[in-house]
């Protein structure tokens, strides 16, 4: 049955209603994005046309903002950028914490035809200098607490013409509030097309210089239809809260795209996602859908402050970024009564392409393809592998990035025809569920067999003393590769040789003997990216 959302026809923008989630389970939805299309105009205008101008769109640490107020802020910011001399396809770099200023700047730029480049707020000055130079951004929009990271760079950036500060302490630069005050409450959308570059997201750059994935205007709305509505069933009655931040593909969909596409309300949190900070929002804002990474779920389960089930309003939880240990998922369900839906997406594909479903969760497996995406597993020669065998995952779908900016060689090797080479290793079980094995460069060859670090880590985390674990390859005395584990213990647990021995036996009881870690090293924390992914390459020493 068709969605009840009316067709929008204005300024040449036409959105044909997508199919409902019921149809998604039968076949991929028939989504039509017209040639003449502006993503920001669509995502905002559909809410105003549906009569939601007075409904709360975003709640941040300082206030609540309706869809009508958001629409005006977006218009004022977009027109303000135009008044500064920015034009279509110019870039503006956003280094913003999660407040109302992020969607204001992100959508305001897009509506004006200017390309926002959203970046991680936990990077170094060197990283920011590279991204500003690589993108040739004409303007920088930065949260006041991050400004000191940028101050030394500004004299060395010939393309950068404007610095706009979110906050009161602007150190001589203009503020975002000043831009809004001078901007117009009316703004016609730029004459963009569905295939025009819309925004950039930089990869983490853990194995080299960061790469900017260039996404087109049609992609955000499509992720909302395929995954937000099609898998999660997000509606205007939901309250969304993402511990993953808006500057990342995962958080951008969770807390901005899905809210705007459906009329839901999103809760934004500027501070770092600690268990205490998350518990506060879960209790006070009563989100119905919560998104996080396995590291955070594990830390929350280990916390003494975990709220009682009756104080929560959750109907769904979502995990991505790393493989979710099966034991962690089961313990979360026991504690909250709510399943964690594991999924996997990427910066390049914008959001999830494999996911568990409500009522169809198999802990230990990532899930099945999100309707609208094709998947294949291939060996090192590119030939399909048999069911049950490990292969590299390749994905084809409508939300793939167009290319990496200024990196033709990497674009050609990563985006092969309609297929994206993910660099992830999976196997598909007899029931069609995809089971994560690890990154291609993390896989181990032990005794002639592939060993998945994710599988060994999941077994370790099921031990009662273990909070987190990472497994890498390490040479033995014969220069043969064997698994080595780095383990973070739960509070109150003490390292000992006898504990190592019990952990090794714990693995042997659950996995093939050759998979057990020959060495276990206790550490206080594991190196991670800002998205919570374990940086195993830093442990290989």
C-alpha angles and dihedrals in degrees: 000000000000121000113261092232109118123236112264115219116172136118088007093301116132126177116187110210114257127227121271123256090260089064092047091068091058102044139341112289120256102239119179120192110184124232093249104058141141114195097207093048092051097045093050101035095052088063095048091048089050091056096253098126090115096043119103111255101174136019115193133171093281108033155341123265128196126218088253092053090046091052091054093046090051092050093047094049095045093048089045091057090050090051089055089059100260113144139187114310094012111131129236118192116220118204096171136147118228104284134118087276091072098062089037093058097033096050094035091058093046094049088053091050092250118132118238116210107202115202138187113267094216099066131114127257088253091057092049092048090053093049095046091049095042094048094040087219114195093202138028123208109194137172112246094242090057096048094093088062090059102036096086091049101053099084090054099054111088095180095052111094105162137037117196118188125209102215139033101279100075098155092222097319127111119268130231090239089058090052090051092048092053096040126093121255087222125065129167112218116255113256094256127155130225089255097048118113105266107174141343130228121193119223118236092260093217091147100037141326114345115264122217113227108208112217125194130227097259097056103078095054090046093054088051092053098042100041111005095052101014099052107015096033092222113189136176088267093066128099111209127204123180122188086191107085129246093245090070126073092241095051094039091060096038100052107019115023097040093045093050095042093054106025093249123147120248127206114215125201121193097191127078115283103254120160091252093051092048094046089054092057094042090055100039105035097033098217116198095204122040124188125196145136126263093254091061094044089053093049091048092051090051093050122103089214096067107139122238117262092247090063092058129082097194121143097168139016125195132202131193140143096072135021111284111233109237093229091054092053093050093048091050090051091050091049099044107018088235128108123232110230106214118209143162130221135148143219088254096052092038097223145001123336098165122040147154115243132226104272092013107077122144108181110219092038126080094221140241132311117290106242109262095040129092120209134194135177117215138180126236090280093051096253119136115262124225122260108280095025124111117249141159112274118236121186134200120190146130097263099060117133113256093232144308112282114249093353110099096163094054091043091055094049096044103039104049109179106303092339128096116207102220100190088225124124119221141161126209116225127219092271095052098258116140114231119200117233102174143268114316091245092047097055117113130216107213122173088344094306132105113249119198113218088205091058094051092044091052090052091049093049089055088066110101094234098050125094099171137356139188126191127203137165119269130180119243125209090283091052091249119141117248132166119272121190130210110200134194110202126218118255111282095028121115127209116246141153091246090055089052090053093050090049092051091050089047089059094045090053091056108031139036109289096246090061098064117109111256090201130035121192120189115221135176094231142355124240110253142174119243089264092058098257114145112244098220093173088070090058098051096083 
